[in-house]
Amino acid sequence: MPPMLRRRASATGKMALETAYACLPEQAVPSDLPVIFASRHGECARSVELLQELAQHAPLSPTSFSLSVHNANGGLWSIARGDRSNNIAIAAGPSTVEHALIEACGLLADGAPQVLLVMADHSPPEVFAAYADCAEQSFAWAWLLQADAGAGTGAGERFSLSWTAEDSESAPAADIAAPGGLDILRFFLRRDAELDRVASGRRWCWSRHA
């Protein structure tokens, strides 16, 4: 990414963009590859800074204002690569990753050969500490997804996601010890067969397939 654009990215944005570029190291030209940038908190830190400056009657930075929106990182990615392909930003509370994957599956079902899913979050500002429902941590990862063509047809991982209605209040404490994105990353790195998560009134079941 050109330095001028890279300097505009927030801490969350830099993590997200670095993982996105790492997924496509040889891809220097637009590829018509749909990209989903998923983040529960997005650019809320920048928004809080702007609101604090507004409360103090200080002049607001037009650049900070334009980059405080949830699709800011998608915009930087698109500009840096000259890429006009589909670009989506998703925030869905504690089940942000699951909804991002559902969106990716929709794009694959509509004919996209691959979808790049980028998940990144940063600990929210201290002003939100009283509302925390997990041990917030900063992290980022990216997956290059394609539709399942059956066992033995590729070198990638094969997995599925299903869900049922569930009372969120019944979730055990361990389910909210870490952000959902880290729970799911740990599931893949440990190569567990299944992961059950209760969030947003649903029980999400991630399954790995041979």
C-alpha positions in Angstrom: 0.0 0.0 0.0 1.4 3.5 -0.9 2.7 5.2 2.3 0.3 8.2 1.9 -2.7 5.9 2.2 -1.1 3.6 4.8 -0.6 6.6 7.1 -4.3 7.3 7.0 -5.3 3.9 8.3 -6.0 3.4 12.0 -4.5 0.7 14.2 -7.4 -1.6 13.3 -7.1 -0.6 9.6 -3.4 -1.4 9.5 -4.0 -4.8 11.0 -6.9 -5.6 8.6 -5.0 -4.4 5.5 -1.8 -6.2 6.4 -3.7 -9.5 6.6 -5.6 -8.8 3.4 -2.4 -8.2 1.5 -0.8 -11.3 3.0 -3.6 -13.4 1.5 -2.9 -12.1 -1.9 0.9 -11.6 -2.0 1.2 -11.9 -5.8 -1.9 -10.0 -6.6 -0.8 -6.5 -7.7 -3.6 -5.7 -10.1 -7.5 -5.6 -9.7 -8.9 -9.1 -9.6 -12.7 -8.7 -9.4 -12.4 -10.4 -6.0 -15.2 -9.5 -3.6 -13.8 -8.5 -0.2 -15.7 -8.4 3.2 -14.2 -6.3 6.0 -15.8 -7.5 9.2 -15.3 -5.7 12.5 -17.5 -5.5 15.6 -16.2 -2.1 16.7 -14.8 -0.7 13.4 -13.5 2.8 13.6 -15.3 3.8 16.9 -12.0 5.0 18.4 -11.7 7.6 15.7 -15.4 8.5 16.1 -14.9 9.0 19.9 -12.0 11.4 19.2 -14.1 13.4 16.8 -16.9 13.7 19.3 -14.6 14.8 22.1 -13.1 17.4 19.8 -16.6 18.5 18.9 -17.5 18.8 22.6 -14.5 21.1 23.0 -15.5 23.2 20.0 -12.3 22.3 18.3 -12.1 22.1 14.5 -12.6 18.6 13.1 -10.2 17.0 10.7 -11.9 16.2 7.3 -9.6 13.3 6.9 -10.4 11.8 10.3 -14.1 12.4 9.6 -14.0 10.6 6.2 -12.2 7.7 7.8 -14.5 7.3 10.8 -17.0 5.3 8.8 -17.2 1.5 9.0 -16.2 0.9 5.4 -13.1 3.1 5.6 -10.6 0.2 5.3 -12.5 -1.1 2.3 -12.1 2.3 0.7 -8.4 2.5 1.4 -8.0 -1.1 -0.1 -10.0 -0.2 -3.2 -8.0 3.1 -3.8 -4.6 1.5 -3.2 -5.3 -1.3 -5.6 -7.4 0.6 -8.1 -9.9 -2.2 -7.5 -13.6 -1.6 -8.3 -14.8 -5.1 -7.3 -17.5 -5.6 -4.7 -16.4 -4.4 -1.2 -18.6 -4.9 1.9 -18.3 -3.8 5.5 -20.1 -5.8 8.2 -20.7 -5.3 11.9 -23.0 -7.7 13.7 -22.1 -7.5 17.4 -20.6 -10.6 19.0 -21.6 -12.8 16.0 -19.9 -10.5 13.4 -17.7 -13.3 12.1 -20.6 -15.7 11.5 -22.6 -13.0 9.6 -19.6 -12.2 7.6 -19.2 -15.8 6.6 -22.9 -16.0 5.7 -22.4 -13.0 3.4 -19.4 -14.6 1.8 -21.4 -17.8 1.2 -24.1 -15.6 -0.5 -21.5 -14.1 -2.8 -20.1 -17.6 -3.7 -23.6 -18.8 -4.4 -24.1 -15.9 -6.7 -21.1 -17.0 -8.8 -18.0 -15.4 -7.2 -15.1 -17.9 -7.6 -13.5 -16.7 -4.4 -14.2 -14.2 -1.6 -11.7 -12.5 0.7 -12.9 -12.3 4.3 -11.0 -10.0 6.6 -11.8 -9.9 10.3 -10.1 -7.2 12.5 -10.9 -5.6 15.8 -9.3 -3.3 18.3 -10.1 -2.8 22.0 -12.7 0.0 22.1 -12.0 3.3 23.9 -12.2 3.4 27.7 -15.5 5.2 27.6 -17.1 1.9 26.5 -15.5 -0.2 29.3 -18.7 -0.5 31.3 -20.4 -2.2 28.4 -17.8 -4.8 27.6 -19.2 -8.4 27.4 -15.8 -10.1 26.7 -12.1 -9.7 27.3 -11.5 -7.3 24.4 -8.2 -7.7 22.5 -6.7 -6.4 19.3 -6.4 -9.0 16.5 -6.8 -9.5 12.7 -6.9 -12.4 10.3 -8.0 -13.0 6.7 -9.3 -16.0 4.8 -9.5 -16.6 1.1 -12.8 -18.6 0.6 -14.2 -20.6 -2.2 -17.2 -22.9 -2.5 -16.7 -26.5 -1.4 -16.0 -28.7 -4.4 -15.8 -31.9 -2.3 -13.1 -33.9 -0.5 -9.7 -34.2 -2.2 -10.3 -31.3 -4.6 -8.0 -28.7 -3.0 -5.4 -28.0 -0.4 -7.5 -25.7 1.8 -9.6 -26.3 4.9 -13.2 -27.5 4.5 -15.8 -26.4 7.1 -19.4 -25.6 7.6 -21.5 -23.3 9.8 -25.0 -24.0 11.2 -27.1 -22.3 13.8 -30.2 -22.7 16.0 -32.1 -20.3 18.2 -30.6 -20.1 21.7 -31.2 -17.8 24.7 -28.0 -15.7 24.9 -28.3 -15.7 28.7 -27.7 -19.4 28.9 -24.2 -19.1 27.4 -21.5 -20.4 29.8 -18.9 -17.9 30.9 -16.2 -19.5 28.9 -18.1 -18.6 25.7 -17.5 -14.8 26.3 -14.0 -14.9 27.7 -12.5 -13.8 24.4 -13.9 -12.0 21.3 -15.7 -14.3 18.9 -13.0 -13.7 16.2 -10.3 -15.0 18.5 -12.5 -18.0 19.5 -12.9 -19.0 15.9 -9.2 -18.4 15.0 -8.2 -20.7 17.9 -10.7 -23.3 16.6 -8.9 -23.3 13.2 -5.3 -23.2 14.6 -6.0 -26.1 17.0 -7.7 -28.0 14.3 -10.7 -28.8 16.5 -13.5 -30.8 15.0 -16.2 -28.5 16.2 -16.8 -25.2 18.0 -20.1 -24.1 19.6 -20.6 -20.5 20.3 -23.7 -18.8 21.8 -24.1 -15.2 20.6 -26.9 -12.8 19.4 -29.6 -15.3 20.4 -28.2 -18.1 18.4 -26.0 -21.2 18.9 -23.5 -21.2 16.2 -21.9 -24.6 15.3 -18.6 -24.5 13.3 -17.6 -28.0 11.9 -14.4 -29.1 10.3 -14.6 -31.7 7.5 -12.0 -34.1 6.3 
